Amino acid sequence: MRDMTTPTLGPGHTRADLDRMPDDGNRYELLEGEIVMSPSPSFDHQRSSGNLYFALRLACPTGLVVLAAPFDVQVEELSVVEPDLLVVERDRPEQRGLTGAPLLVVEILSPSSRGRDQVRKKRIYERAGVPSYWILDPEVPSLTAWELRDGRYEVAALVAGDEEWTAAAPYDISLVPARLLD
């Protein structure tokens, strides 16, 4: 499926500009000083997000917490993202968001976010020091996991369909991409 055009404002915007965006049902993020709008997620997106949230939550150790969008994460001065899912230390988030790198960020691809999630946000998360970055593609279905090593992302896993993968970071969990669409 092709990447759809996404409305943007920028560059040169700040967190204050992002905070002034309307509460209109769309999702706004600040990516390297540019405000990017995403439409509401699809049924498959929400179903896979809910199933992955549930799996992550069941396996989550006591000192960590799994959060779902919408939840602001300011990973850099000019980048405030809303990952689909994230894992962070329980005592780190503030009431209205998180500053700094979560332990895990998960983005679920949609036609409007495909290129942005695979290239631009991956670059932002890598630069910000997010240790684990996963992309779930409900269309295939597949899961790609990157782990930060020496400041650069390396592919830790690429599984599709009924293949099972066991992650070690941020904690042990076994996942099968096809089951996330059940």
Secondary structure, 3 states (H helix, E strand, C coil): CCCCCCCEECCCCCHHHHHCCCCCCCEEEEECCEEEEECCCCHHHHHHHHHHHHHHHHHCCCCEEEEECCCCEEEECCEEECCCEEEEECCCCECCEEECCCCEEEEECCCCCHHHHHHHHHHHHHHHCCCEEEEEECCCCEEEEEEEECCEEEEEEEEECCCCEEECCCCCEEECHHHHHC
